[in-house]
Amino acid sequence: MAISGGMTSPRIHSFGDDALGEHDAVALAQLVRDGQVSPVELADAAIARIRLVDPALNAIAADLFDAPRFASADVAARGALAGVPTLIKDNTDVEGVPTNHGSEAFSARPARRDGAYTAQYLSTGMTLLGKSRMPEFGFNATTEFRTGEPTRNPWRADHSVGASSGGSAALVAAGAVPIAHANDGGGSIRIPAACAGLVGLKCSRGRHVDGEQARRLPINMVSEGVLTRTVRDTAAFVAAAEDHWRNPKLPPIGLVHGPARRRLRVGVVVEPVTRAPVDEPTRAAVERVAALLEDAGHVVEPIEIAVDPRFPDDFVQYWALLADLATSTGKLTFDRSFDRRMTDGLTAGLRSHHRRRLGRTPGAIRRLRRVAGDWATMFARHELVLSPVLAHATPPLGFLAPGVPFDQLIDRLVQWVSYTPVDNIAGTPAISLPLGTSDGGLPVGVHLSAAHGDERTLLETAFALEEAAPFERIYA
């Protein structure tokens, strides 16, 4: 395990002189196609790297190290990322592997079949090495647990790596795999991307095959995707996933190769709807990106956020409804062994919050269903909205732990996760890019949102920003 960055702020990573090297997924897939390296060699190197760093990071939920799942010959022949090692998040079924949703309240039996989204994910030809950790049911914005060890941030192990796709983020950032599955119901791709210095694209509602849980939600706010270290890996993945299945109701994305030449109108929002204080490194990162976009010839101007001021309370009410549903139906939804008394403090607190305010749920859902129309007005005059991902840099472990008293914890979460949930409720695409640094040397993410179905503009702009301000590497 390589450690860099000084004794006060060690970075944990596994980059080295093996088959993976410092390559991203696109480069590795090309090496496989050229016959310079085999999928077996890449899998062996990734397994060795995971074994090296995971004792420190605690990011693996279940492994397939003894029998990696390689793509079949026909899938490998057409898969754009064939042979690239990867992980799937522990809320998505993989045949023969338990799906425990990060919870200690039950012990899942091995899944009988792949989940609906798993086929689309693995249609890219990637090699599956296991499942990544997540907080209980994805409700928290940090990957911490009721009793177990937390998943740690490889940039600084005493800090949160975000959530809910925290295990995937930790292992991609540490170099163990170049790309890993993530999904996002309130920021769960973009938050860990921001915390771990990664690229995290949340696609438009309906862009990918919905997972089983998302299909049953009163408002489907979950988007599937990946965490990567480069924009081109994210672009390659969404194009490859589209080759497997494309929603005919959305414009195709296709393979985005780089920046576009067109002039964009970019609206800037710094003050969140929660009115949370925004720290200086976060403000500075947004201002830097605004300047880069302006220098590139785009029109950049401040705008007002077009969201009902009741949105934060309504989102918490909906979040609490989901916790109530999960715990009330756990024996049917998850496993017969489900024991509600073993859920963590956040899940239990959200359930109680909902039970105390049942009468508010219909109004909250009614207003949340209007968010898509309100949010669409943001893109009537602007192609992009620029904002922070989070109101401040990633906190130390423990700050958002599920054992923190509920009222204090929910206030901290709402104050931190102040930007990302709107795109989930509206169904619009958004991306987190690692374009800032905190005073403590941790990554800070910058957020771009676009109109429903316009992932292409996000990716083209992300390519331009990556070129203008190359992302910091953990091994630098």
Secondary structure, 3 states (H helix, E strand, C coil): CEEECCCCCCEEECCCCCCCCCCCHHHHHHHHHCCCCCHHHHHHHHHHHHHHHHHHHCCEEEECCCCCECCCHHHHHHCCCCCCEEEEECCCCEECEECCCCCCCCCCCEECCCCHHHHHHHCCCCEEEEEECCCHHHCCCCCCCCCCCCCEECCEEEEECCCCCHHHHHHHHCCCCCEEEEEECCCCCHHHHHHHCCEEEECCCCCCCCCHHHHCCCCCCCEEEEEECCHHHHHHHHHHHHHHCCCCCCCCCCCCCCCCCCCCEEEECCCCCCCCCCCHHHHHHHHHHHHHHHHCCCEEEECCCCCCCCHHHHHHHHHHHHHHHHHHCHHHHCCCCCCHHHCCHHHHHHHHHHHHCHHHHHHHHHHHCCHHHHHHHHHCCCCEEEEECCCCCCCECCCCCCCCCHHHHHHHHHHHCCCCHHHHHHCCCEEEEEEEECCCCCEEEEEEEECCCCHHHHHHHHHHHHHHCCCCCCCC
